C-alpha cells in the first residue's frame, strides 16, 4: 500500500497537514507527529507490518500500542480514500 499521488503532506507551524490536490477529498487532515511519520512511510510501497517495525525503531512504546495506532491511522486514510492498496 502507499499514499495516493493526489495527496500532499506538509508541516506548517508545527502542524502536520494533508490535503487532496485532485478533489478526491474535500478537506484537510491534521495529524500529530506519529501519524505524520506513518504517512511519510506511505510515500513508498509498504505494508502495515513494515510501518509497525519502523515505528518500533523510532518510538519507545509497546508493540501492541503502535500496532493499534497504525491500524487507526490507516483506517482514517482509507476513509478519505488516500491509500492505494
N, C-alpha and C positions, 0 to 999 in steps of 0.2 A: 504494500500500500504506500501511497505518497500523497502529499498535498496537491490538489489540482492546480494547474497553471494559472487559472483565473483569480487566484487569491494572493494577496500581497501582505506581508507582515512587516511591521516597523516598531521600533521602540522610540517613543516620543515623551520627553519629560518624565522618564521613569516608568511609563506605562507601556505595556506590550499590546499592540493593536493588530487586527487582521481585518481586511476588507476584501470584497469581491470586485474585480475590475471588469467582469463580463456580465454583471447583472444577475448572476446565479443566486445571489443572496443580497437582499437589501437591508443592510445594517452594518454594524460594527461589532466585532468580537474583542472584548478586553480580557486580558489574562494576566495571571501572576507569573513570576519568573519560572516556576516549574512547568506550567502549561506552555509557556513560550519555548522552553527547552524541548518539550515534546514536539511542538510544531516545527522547530528547527530540525529535529531528527527526521521529519517527514519531507524535507527538501529533496531527499533521495529515497529510492525504493527501500523499504524496510519492513520488518514485521513487528508485531506487538511485543513479542519476547525480546527482540533486539533493542527496542526502546527501553524496556524494563531493565535490561542489562546495562545500558548506558546511564540510566537513572541511578542504578545501584553504584556505579563507579563515581558518579558526581555527588550524590546526596547521601548523608548519613541517616538512613531511615530503613525500617524493616521492609523486606521484600513484599510482604502482603499489602502494606500500605501503598507502596509505589505501584504495585500491580493494579490496585483499586483506582488510584489516581490516573494511571494511563488509560484504563478502561473508560473512566468517566470523561476524560478529555476526548478520547477517540469517538465516543458516542455523541458528544457535543458537536464535534466536527462532522460526523455523519448527519446529524440533524440539520446542519446548514449546507449539506451536500458539498463539503470541502475535500473529501477524500476520493482518490482513485483506488479502487480495490480490485 
